[in-house]
Amino acid sequence: MSVLSSLARAYDRLPDAPPFGFSSEKIGFCISLNEDGSVAHVIDLRDTMGKKPQPRPMLVPQPVKRTAGIAPNTFWDKTSYVLGVTAGEGKRTAAEHAAFVEHHETLLAETEDPGIKALLRFLKAWAPEQFTALEWPEEMKDQNVIFALESERLRNVYLHDRPAARTLWSASGKAGEGAGQICLVSGEAGPVARLHPSIKGVWGAQSSGAALVSFNLDAFTSYGHDQGENAPVSEAAAFKYTTALNRFLEKGSGHRLQIGDASTVFWADASDLEASEPQAEDWAERLFAGYFDVDPTAEEAGAVKDIGILLERIRKGEHLRDLGPGLDENIRFFVLGLAPNAARLSVRFYFEDSFGELTRHYQKFIEDMRIQPPPRDGYPPLWRYLRETAVLGKSENVPPNLAGEWMRSILSGTRYPLSLMSAVLTRIRADGEVNALRAGILKAILVRNFNWEAPVALDPDFDNRGYLLGRLFAAYENAQTAALGTKVNATIKDKFYGAASAQPRKVFALLDSGSVNHLSKVGKQSPGRRVNLEKLIASIMDRMRPDGDPFPASLSAAEQALFGLGYYHQRNEFFKKSNDTADAGEASQ
């Protein structure tokens, strides 16, 4: 099933799907009219519960697709079109208002409906100068405005809700003015959408929306077909897939995650499963949100607790079929990652398979990332891993495309992008930080991409030279810390980690000679600790010598990853022993 067809099917299952030709838009104000066209009231519809008033989503006739030209909406629009006023310079505000008036005079000329005639009378009598004269609120400027008859406003019936208005809108041709062809999505004949509705809510894309499907250059034409006719999608199918996608991209929809630069939407479909539980789709979507983001929240505390328990069992490797009723591993699951690309959207990744298969791939990812000692906060969300690849640890600095490539490999169970290992090694060399998240990433790539053995916890018997050199470097660093304390200006990690992991021969001879002085000083303060460090260094060196030169001229990227893993394990083993010693001292006291 294609992206568009799966989204069109998702529209049919939306509990409050808008009818064809209508969409949910952010409306700020309502102008309430008397039947003679005079203004009765101006009502602020914005939600004032937060710190700043926010426009309210309302169902209105579907907006036109605006590019560079002037194109008015029907029965509603922003104030530059409706009233001819704007907060900015407004170089073409007069032309926009004139287009709005002309459009409605043409569309509504033959009507006898009192509400629609009131709108026409208002537009004929209105002049932009009246906005200031009537002392209408300044915050109204550039907001979307709708109309209502005063006699119906108190019943929350607006002008575009009137039967006559809906009939005019349906007959206006706005919902079906293209030529009739076979739709590539539905397979049915119908008017083709020349321009598809805009997609809003993608992080980094234009706030007015961007196109997922569009053709606007001569190079894109085929056999003389213009724009949407190159890949015919019916008006109905275009409306369905864009409506469903915009709904999923809404803040708080429960169907979106931010993975790097990819705005990720997901949804489940159990319509083809006759024996599926009624809540199976909801459970699958909640669990997926917990897989890759913080654990999902719900209004009922019990629901949060149940999801957390299921996540814990899944992360331990249990099968979905063993977790009780309501979970069906045969449910079709869809994941779509979108990223901005000028005025269009790029598909970073698209996954379609059973939820059971997706869960097995997620469990494999968890196993790949398993490391001892584990991250302090338990299972981190994917965005937390991605920040370890970014300069200064900022999400906006995550390397382009990396998030999408990594997410695709997790969903499909394929190899991780090698650019991920390169990014982590680069950050370690830059800041010297080898934490559980970075060590887990390096281990996962070694296991899945190179099919190498990589220990989860410290393994003194593991003989890979990269791993041994990492352990040795940690031992030299511990000797320096034991001798000089933790308040030195720069440790050997600060000075030499990058060179030691890439070109050991240039660095380790120097470190070995420096460790003699450090161990001598440690011996004066704590002879037992000196003996233990000397034994550790000697045991590591003995394991490296059978390969010949213990300090090779260079290490490959995979060996550098093992260097980081060995360093992480050995360094944390020192912390573990020091903590155990402190705990024993407290117990004896």
C-alpha positions as CSV (number, residue, x, y, z in Angstrom):
1,M,0.0,0.0,0.0
2,S,1.4,3.4,-0.9
3,V,1.8,6.4,1.5
4,L,-1.2,8.2,0.0
5,S,-3.6,5.3,-0.1
6,S,-2.8,4.3,3.5
7,L,-3.4,7.9,4.6
8,A,-6.7,8.0,2.6
9,R,-7.8,4.9,4.5
10,A,-6.8,6.5,7.8
11,Y,-9.1,9.4,6.9
12,D,-12.1,7.0,6.8
13,R,-11.4,5.9,10.4
14,L,-11.0,9.4,11.9
15,P,-13.7,9.8,14.5
16,D,-14.5,13.4,13.6
17,A,-13.3,13.6,10.0
18,P,-14.4,16.8,8.3
19,P,-16.6,16.4,5.3
20,F,-15.2,16.6,1.8
21,G,-14.4,20.3,1.0
22,F,-14.0,21.4,4.6
23,S,-11.0,21.6,6.9
24,S,-10.0,22.6,10.4
25,E,-8.4,26.0,10.4
26,K,-7.3,28.4,13.2
27,I,-9.9,31.1,13.6
28,G,-9.4,34.2,15.8
29,F,-12.5,36.4,15.4
30,C,-16.1,36.4,14.3
31,I,-18.0,39.3,12.8
32,S,-21.6,39.0,13.8
33,L,-24.0,40.8,11.3
34,N,-27.5,42.0,11.4
35,E,-29.6,41.1,8.4
36,D,-29.1,44.6,6.9
37,G,-25.4,44.0,6.8
38,S,-24.5,46.2,9.8
39,V,-22.2,44.9,12.4
40,A,-23.8,43.7,15.7
41,H,-20.6,42.5,17.5
42,V,-17.0,41.5,17.0
43,I,-16.4,38.4,19.0
44,D,-12.9,37.1,20.1
45,L,-13.0,33.4,19.6
46,R,-9.4,32.7,20.8
47,D,-8.6,30.4,23.6
48,T,-7.3,32.4,26.5
49,M,-6.5,29.5,28.9
50,G,-2.7,29.8,28.2
51,K,-0.2,32.6,28.6
52,K,-1.1,34.0,25.1
53,P,-4.5,33.8,23.4
54,Q,-4.5,31.2,20.7
55,P,-6.8,30.9,17.6
56,R,-9.4,28.2,17.9
57,P,-9.6,25.3,15.4
58,M,-12.9,25.4,13.5
59,L,-14.4,23.6,10.6
60,V,-14.5,26.0,7.6
61,P,-14.6,25.6,3.7
62,Q,-11.2,24.2,2.6
63,P,-8.7,27.0,1.9
64,V,-7.3,27.7,-1.5
65,K,-3.7,26.8,-2.4
66,R,-1.8,30.0,-2.4
67,T,1.5,30.4,-4.1
68,A,2.6,33.8,-5.3
69,G,-0.7,35.1,-6.5
70,I,-3.8,36.5,-4.8
71,A,-6.5,34.0,-4.1
72,P,-9.4,34.5,-1.6
73,N,-11.0,31.9,0.6
74,T,-14.8,31.5,0.7
75,F,-16.8,32.8,3.7
76,W,-13.6,33.4,5.8
77,D,-10.0,34.6,5.5
78,K,-7.4,36.7,7.2
79,T,-8.1,40.4,7.7
80,S,-6.1,41.6,4.8
81,Y,-8.6,39.8,2.5
82,V,-11.8,40.2,4.5
83,L,-11.3,43.8,5.8
84,G,-8.4,45.2,3.8
85,V,-6.3,45.8,7.0
86,T,-3.1,44.2,8.2
87,A,-0.5,44.9,10.9
88,G,2.4,45.0,8.4
89,E,3.1,47.3,5.4
90,G,0.4,45.6,3.3
91,K,1.7,46.5,-0.2
92,R,-1.1,44.4,-1.8
93,T,-3.7,44.5,0.9
94,A,-6.1,46.6,-1.2
95,A,-5.8,44.1,-4.1
96,E,-6.5,41.2,-1.7
97,H,-9.6,42.8,-0.2
98,A,-10.9,43.7,-3.7
99,A,-10.4,40.0,-4.8
100,F,-12.3,38.8,-1.7
101,V,-15.2,41.2,-2.5
102,E,-15.3,40.3,-6.2
103,H,-15.2,36.6,-5.4
104,H,-18.2,36.7,-3.1
105,E,-20.2,39.1,-5.3
106,T,-19.8,36.6,-8.2
107,L,-20.4,33.5,-6.1
108,L,-23.4,34.8,-4.1
109,A,-25.1,37.0,-6.7
110,E,-28.1,34.7,-7.2
111,T,-28.8,33.9,-3.6
112,E,-31.9,34.9,-1.5
113,D,-30.6,33.5,1.8
114,P,-30.8,36.3,4.4
115,G,-27.5,35.4,6.0
116,I,-25.6,35.4,2.7
117,K,-27.3,38.6,1.6
118,A,-26.2,40.2,4.9
119,L,-22.6,39.3,4.0
120,L,-22.9,40.9,0.6
121,R,-24.4,44.1,2.1
122,F,-21.5,44.2,4.6
123,L,-18.8,43.8,1.9
124,K,-20.4,46.5,-0.3
125,A,-20.6,49.0,2.6
126,W,-17.3,48.2,4.3
127,A,-14.2,50.5,3.9
128,P,-10.9,49.6,5.6
129,E,-10.8,53.0,7.3
130,Q,-13.8,51.9,9.4
131,F,-11.5,49.5,11.3
132,T,-9.9,52.3,13.2
133,A,-13.1,54.4,13.4
134,L,-15.0,51.5,15.0
135,E,-12.1,50.9,17.5
136,W,-11.8,47.2,16.7
137,P,-9.0,45.5,18.6
138,E,-5.5,45.7,17.1
139,E,-4.8,42.0,17.9
140,M,-7.6,41.2,15.3
141,K,-5.3,42.2,12.5
142,D,-3.9,39.2,10.5
143,Q,-6.2,36.8,12.3
144,N,-8.6,34.5,10.4
145,V,-12.1,35.9,10.5
146,I,-15.5,34.2,10.0
147,F,-19.0,35.6,9.9
148,A,-22.3,34.9,11.6
149,L,-25.9,36.2,11.8
150,E,-26.5,37.7,15.2
151,S,-29.7,35.8,15.5
152,E,-27.8,32.5,15.1
153,R,-24.4,33.3,16.8
154,L,-25.6,32.4,20.3
155,R,-26.4,28.9,19.0
156,N,-22.8,28.7,17.5
157,V,-24.1,28.6,14.0
158,Y,-21.9,30.5,11.6
159,L,-22.5,31.8,8.1
160,H,-20.5,28.9,6.5
161,D,-22.7,26.4,8.4
162,R,-25.9,27.6,6.8
163,P,-27.4,25.1,4.3
164,A,-27.5,27.7,1.6
165,A,-23.8,28.5,2.1
166,R,-22.8,24.8,2.0
167,T,-24.9,24.3,-1.2
168,L,-23.1,27.2,-2.8
169,W,-19.7,26.0,-1.7
170,S,-20.3,22.5,-3.1
171,A,-21.6,23.8,-6.4
172,S,-18.9,26.4,-6.8
173,G,-16.5,23.9,-8.3
174,K,-13.9,24.4,-5.6
175,A,-14.0,20.7,-4.7
176,G,-13.9,19.3,-8.2
177,E,-12.7,21.5,-11.1
178,G,-10.0,19.3,-12.6
179,A,-10.4,16.9,-15.5
180,G,-11.7,13.4,-14.9
181,Q,-9.1,10.6,-14.9
182,I,-8.5,7.3,-13.1
183,C,-7.2,8.1,-9.6
184,L,-3.9,6.4,-8.8
185,V,-4.9,6.2,-5.1
186,S,-8.5,4.9,-5.2
187,G,-8.6,3.5,-8.8
188,E,-11.9,5.3,-9.4
189,A,-12.6,7.9,-12.1
190,G,-13.0,11.4,-10.9
191,P,-11.9,15.1,-11.1
192,V,-8.1,15.3,-10.7
193,A,-6.6,17.6,-8.1
194,R,-4.4,20.1,-10.0
195,L,-2.9,21.4,-6.8
196,H,-3.0,19.2,-3.6
197,P,-3.8,20.9,-0.3
198,S,-0.9,22.0,1.8
199,I,0.5,20.0,4.7
200,K,1.0,21.9,7.9
201,G,2.9,21.1,11.1
202,V,6.1,19.8,9.7
203,W,9.0,21.1,11.8
204,G,11.1,23.5,9.8
205,A,8.7,23.8,6.9
206,Q,6.8,26.9,5.9
207,S,4.2,27.9,8.4
208,S,1.6,28.3,5.6
209,G,2.2,24.7,4.6
210,A,4.1,22.7,2.1
211,A,3.3,20.2,-0.6
212,L,3.9,16.5,-0.4
213,V,2.9,16.0,-4.1
214,S,3.5,18.9,-6.6
215,F,4.8,19.6,-10.1
216,N,5.5,23.2,-11.0
217,L,8.4,23.2,-13.5
218,D,8.4,22.3,-17.2
219,A,10.9,19.6,-16.5
220,F,8.2,17.8,-14.5
221,T,5.7,17.6,-17.2
222,S,5.0,14.4,-19.1
223,Y,3.2,14.1,-22.4
224,G,1.9,17.6,-22.1
225,H,0.3,17.0,-18.7
226,D,0.3,20.0,-16.4
227,Q,1.0,19.9,-12.6
228,G,-1.3,17.3,-10.9
229,E,-2.2,15.6,-14.1
230,N,1.3,14.1,-14.2
231,A,0.3,11.7,-11.4
232,P,-3.5,11.9,-11.3
233,V,-5.0,11.9,-7.8
234,S,-8.6,12.7,-7.5
235,E,-9.9,15.7,-5.6
236,A,-11.5,13.3,-3.1
237,A,-8.3,11.3,-2.5
238,A,-6.2,14.4,-2.2
239,F,-8.6,15.8,0.4
240,K,-8.6,12.5,2.3
241,Y,-4.8,12.0,2.6
242,T,-4.0,15.6,3.3
243,T,-6.8,15.8,6.0
244,A,-5.5,12.7,7.7
245,L,-1.9,13.8,7.6
246,N,-2.7,17.3,8.9
247,R,-4.7,15.7,11.7
248,F,-1.8,13.4,12.7
249,L,0.7,16.4,12.5
250,E,-1.3,18.5,15.0
251,K,0.3,19.2,18.3
252,G,-1.1,16.8,20.9
253,S,-2.6,14.5,18.3
254,G,-1.0,11.4,19.8
255,H,0.2,10.4,16.4
256,R,3.5,12.3,16.0
257,L,7.1,12.3,17.2
258,Q,10.0,14.5,16.4
259,I,13.0,12.4,15.3
260,G,15.9,14.8,14.5
261,D,14.7,16.9,11.6
262,A,12.0,14.3,10.6
263,S,8.5,15.0,11.8
264,T,7.2,11.5,12.3
265,V,3.6,10.4,12.2
266,F,2.3,6.9,12.9
267,W,-1.0,5.1,12.9
268,A,-2.4,1.6,13.1
269,D,-5.0,-0.1,10.9
270,A,-7.0,-3.1,12.1
271,S,-9.8,-2.8,9.6
272,D,-8.8,-6.0,7.8
273,L,-8.7,-8.1,10.9
274,E,-12.1,-9.4,11.8
275,A,-11.1,-10.8,15.2
276,S,-9.2,-7.8,16.4
277,E,-10.0,-6.2,19.8
278,P,-11.8,-2.8,19.6
279,Q,-8.9,-1.0,21.4
280,A,-6.1,-2.8,19.5
281,E,-5.2,0.2,17.3
282,D,-5.1,2.5,20.3
283,W,-2.8,0.1,22.3
284,A,-0.5,-0.3,19.4
285,E,-0.2,3.5,18.9
286,R,0.5,4.1,22.6
287,L,3.1,1.5,22.7
288,F,4.9,2.8,19.6
289,A,5.0,6.3,21.2
290,G,6.6,4.7,24.2
291,Y,9.2,2.8,22.1
292,F,10.8,6.0,20.6
293,D,9.7,8.8,22.9
294,V,9.0,9.3,26.5
295,D,6.4,7.0,27.8
296,P,3.0,8.2,26.6
297,T,0.7,10.0,28.9
298,A,-3.1,9.7,29.3
299,E,-5.8,11.3,31.3
300,E,-6.2,8.3,33.5
301,A,-3.3,7.3,35.7
302,G,-4.2,3.7,35.3
303,A,-3.7,3.8,31.5
304,V,-0.2,5.2,32.0
305,K,0.7,2.5,34.5
306,D,-0.6,-0.2,32.2
307,I,1.5,1.1,29.2
308,G,4.6,1.3,31.4
309,I,4.2,-2.3,32.5
310,L,3.8,-3.5,28.9
311,L,6.8,-1.5,27.7
312,E,8.9,-3.0,30.4
313,R,7.9,-6.5,29.4
314,I,8.5,-5.8,25.7
315,R,11.9,-4.4,26.5
316,K,12.7,-7.7,28.3
317,G,12.0,-9.6,25.1
318,E,8.5,-10.9,25.7
319,H,6.3,-11.5,22.6
320,L,3.2,-9.4,22.0
321,R,1.0,-12.5,21.9
322,D,2.0,-13.3,25.5
323,L,1.1,-9.9,26.9
324,G,-2.6,-10.4,27.2
325,P,-5.8,-9.5,25.2
326,G,-6.0,-6.2,23.3
327,L,-2.6,-6.6,21.7
328,D,-2.7,-8.0,18.2
329,E,0.7,-8.5,16.4
330,N,-1.0,-8.7,13.0
331,I,-2.3,-5.1,13.0
332,R,-0.9,-3.2,10.1
333,F,1.2,-0.3,11.3
334,F,2.5,2.7,9.4
335,V,5.3,5.2,10.2
336,L,6.0,8.2,8.0
337,G,8.9,10.6,8.5
338,L,8.7,14.0,6.7
339,A,11.3,16.7,6.5
340,P,11.2,20.2,4.9
341,N,12.7,20.7,1.4
342,A,12.1,24.3,0.3
343,A,8.3,24.6,-0.5
344,R,8.0,20.8,-0.6
345,L,8.3,17.9,1.9
346,S,10.8,15.1,1.6
347,V,9.9,11.6,2.8
348,R,12.8,10.6,5.1
349,F,11.4,7.1,5.7
350,Y,8.2,5.1,5.4
351,F,7.5,1.9,7.2
352,E,4.5,-0.5,6.6
353,D,4.3,-3.9,8.2
354,S,2.7,-5.7,11.1
355,F,3.0,-4.3,14.6
356,G,4.5,-7.6,15.7
357,E,7.3,-7.3,13.2
358,L,7.9,-3.7,14.2
359,T,8.1,-4.7,17.9
360,R,10.6,-7.5,17.1
361,H,12.8,-5.0,15.3
362,Y,12.5,-2.6,18.3
363,Q,13.5,-5.4,20.7
364,K,16.5,-6.1,18.6
365,F,17.4,-2.4,18.8
366,I,17.1,-2.5,22.6
367,E,19.4,-5.6,22.7
368,D,21.9,-4.0,20.4
369,M,22.0,-0.9,22.7
370,R,22.3,-2.8,25.9
371,I,25.4,-1.7,27.9
372,Q,26.7,-2.0,31.4
373,P,26.6,0.2,33.4
374,P,23.3,1.4,31.7
375,P,22.2,5.0,31.2
376,R,21.2,6.7,34.5
377,D,17.6,7.4,33.4
378,G,16.8,4.0,32.0
379,Y,15.6,3.6,28.4
380,P,16.2,7.0,26.8
381,P,14.1,8.2,23.9
382,L,15.6,8.2,20.4
383,W,16.1,11.9,20.3
384,R,18.3,11.7,23.4
385,Y,20.6,9.3,21.5
386,L,20.7,11.6,18.5
387,R,21.8,14.5,20.6
388,E,25.0,12.6,21.3
389,T,25.9,13.1,17.7
390,A,25.3,16.8,17.6
391,V,27.7,19.7,18.3
392,L,27.0,21.1,21.8
393,G,24.4,18.4,22.3
394,K,21.7,20.5,20.6
395,S,19.0,18.8,18.6
396,E,19.2,21.4,15.8
397,N,22.8,20.3,15.2
398,V,22.0,16.7,14.5
399,P,23.7,15.9,11.2
400,P,21.2,16.2,8.3
401,N,19.5,12.9,7.2
402,L,21.1,11.0,10.0
403,A,17.9,10.8,12.1
404,G,15.9,9.5,9.1
405,E,18.5,6.9,8.1
406,W,18.8,5.6,11.7
407,M,15.0,5.4,12.2
408,R,14.6,3.6,8.9
409,S,17.2,1.0,10.0
410,I,15.5,0.5,13.4
411,L,12.0,0.1,11.9
412,S,13.2,-2.3,9.2
413,G,15.8,-4.2,11.2
414,T,18.6,-3.5,8.7
415,R,22.1,-2.2,9.3
416,Y,22.6,1.1,11.0
417,P,24.0,4.0,8.9
418,L,27.8,4.1,9.2
419,S,27.6,7.9,9.4
420,L,26.2,7.3,12.9
421,M,29.5,5.7,14.0
422,S,31.5,8.5,12.3
423,A,29.4,11.1,14.1
424,V,29.8,9.6,17.5
425,L,33.6,9.1,17.1
426,T,33.9,12.7,16.0
427,R,32.0,14.0,19.0
428,I,34.1,11.8,21.4
429,R,37.3,13.1,19.9
430,A,36.0,16.7,20.2
431,D,34.7,16.7,23.7
432,G,36.3,13.5,25.2
433,E,32.9,12.4,26.6
434,V,32.4,8.6,26.6
435,N,29.0,8.0,28.2
436,A,26.5,5.1,28.2
437,L,24.6,6.4,25.2
438,R,27.6,6.8,23.0
439,A,29.1,3.5,24.1
440,G,25.8,1.8,23.4
441,I,25.6,3.2,19.9
442,L,29.2,2.1,19.1
443,K,28.5,-1.4,20.4
444,A,25.2,-1.7,18.4
445,I,27.0,-0.7,15.2
446,L,29.8,-3.2,15.8
447,V,27.3,-6.0,16.4
448,R,24.8,-5.3,13.6
449,N,27.0,-3.9,10.9
450,F,30.3,-5.7,11.3
451,N,29.0,-8.9,13.0
452,W,31.7,-8.4,15.6
453,E,31.6,-9.6,19.1
454,A,31.3,-6.7,21.5
455,P,31.0,-7.2,25.3
456,V,28.0,-5.7,27.1
457,A,30.0,-5.3,30.4
458,L,33.7,-5.3,31.2
459,D,35.3,-8.5,29.8
460,P,38.9,-9.0,31.0
461,D,39.3,-11.9,28.6
462,F,38.3,-10.0,25.4
463,D,41.4,-9.8,23.3
464,N,40.6,-7.3,20.6
465,R,43.4,-4.8,20.4
466,G,41.1,-1.7,20.2
467,Y,39.2,-2.8,23.3
468,L,42.5,-3.6,25.2
469,L,44.0,-0.2,24.2
470,G,40.8,1.5,25.5
471,R,41.1,-0.3,28.8
472,L,44.8,0.6,29.0
473,F,44.1,4.2,28.4
474,A,41.5,4.2,31.2
475,A,44.1,2.6,33.5
476,Y,46.7,5.4,32.7
477,E,44.0,8.0,33.3
478,N,43.2,6.4,36.7
479,A,46.8,6.4,37.7
480,Q,47.0,10.1,36.9
481,T,43.9,10.9,38.9
482,A,45.1,8.8,41.8
483,A,48.4,10.7,41.8
484,L,47.3,14.3,41.1
485,G,43.6,14.4,42.0
486,T,40.7,15.5,39.9
487,K,41.5,19.3,39.8
488,V,44.3,19.2,37.2
489,N,44.0,21.7,34.3
490,A,43.9,18.9,31.7
491,T,43.8,15.1,32.1
492,I,45.4,12.7,29.6
493,K,41.9,12.2,28.3
494,D,41.6,15.9,27.5
495,K,45.0,15.9,25.7
496,F,45.4,12.5,24.1
497,Y,42.1,10.6,23.7
498,G,41.6,11.4,20.1
499,A,45.2,10.7,19.0
500,A,45.4,7.5,21.2
501,S,42.3,6.0,19.7
502,A,43.3,6.8,16.1
503,Q,47.1,6.5,16.2
504,P,48.2,4.6,19.3
505,R,51.9,4.3,18.5
506,K,52.3,8.1,18.6
507,V,50.8,8.4,22.1
508,F,51.0,5.2,24.2
509,A,54.8,5.3,24.6
510,L,54.5,8.7,26.1
511,L,51.7,7.7,28.3
512,D,53.6,4.6,29.5
513,S,56.6,6.7,30.5
514,G,54.3,9.3,32.2
515,S,52.5,6.6,34.2
516,V,55.8,5.6,35.9
517,N,55.9,8.9,37.7
518,H,52.2,8.8,38.5
519,L,52.5,5.2,39.9
520,S,55.5,6.2,41.9
521,K,53.5,9.0,43.6
522,V,50.5,6.7,44.1
523,G,52.8,4.2,45.8
524,K,53.7,6.8,48.4
525,Q,50.1,7.6,49.2
526,S,48.5,4.1,48.7
527,P,50.8,1.2,48.1
528,G,48.0,-1.2,47.6
529,R,46.4,0.9,44.9
530,R,49.7,1.1,43.0
531,V,50.1,-2.6,43.1
532,N,46.6,-3.1,41.7
533,L,47.1,-0.6,38.9
534,E,50.5,-2.1,38.0
535,K,48.9,-5.6,37.8
536,L,46.1,-4.3,35.7
537,I,48.4,-2.6,33.2
538,A,50.7,-5.6,33.1
539,S,47.7,-8.0,32.4
540,I,46.4,-5.8,29.6
541,M,49.9,-5.5,28.0
542,D,50.4,-9.3,28.2
543,R,47.2,-9.8,26.2
544,M,48.4,-7.4,23.5
545,R,51.9,-8.7,23.0
546,P,51.0,-12.0,21.3
547,D,49.9,-9.9,18.3
548,G,53.3,-8.4,17.9
549,D,53.6,-4.7,18.4
550,P,51.2,-3.8,21.3
551,F,50.8,-0.3,19.8
552,P,49.8,-0.4,16.2
553,A,50.3,2.7,14.0
554,S,46.6,3.2,13.4
555,L,43.2,1.8,14.3
556,S,40.2,1.4,11.9
557,A,36.9,3.1,12.7
558,A,35.5,-0.2,14.0
559,E,38.5,-0.6,16.3
560,Q,38.2,3.0,17.5
561,A,34.6,2.1,18.4
562,L,36.0,-0.8,20.5
563,F,38.6,1.5,22.0
564,G,35.7,3.7,23.2
565,L,33.8,0.7,24.5
566,G,36.9,-0.7,26.4
567,Y,37.6,2.8,27.9
568,Y,34.0,3.1,29.0
569,H,33.9,-0.4,30.7
570,Q,37.3,0.0,32.4
571,R,36.7,3.5,33.6
572,N,33.3,2.6,35.1
573,E,34.9,-0.4,36.8
574,F,37.2,2.0,38.7
575,F,34.2,4.0,39.8
576,K,32.4,0.8,40.8
577,K,35.3,-0.3,43.0
578,S,35.7,3.1,44.6
579,N,31.9,3.2,45.4
580,D,32.1,-0.3,46.8
581,T,35.0,0.7,49.0
582,A,33.1,3.8,50.2
583,D,30.0,1.7,51.0
584,A,32.1,-0.8,52.9
585,G,33.7,2.0,55.0
586,E,30.3,3.5,55.8
587,A,29.0,0.1,56.8
588,S,31.9,-0.5,59.2
589,Q,31.4,2.8,60.8
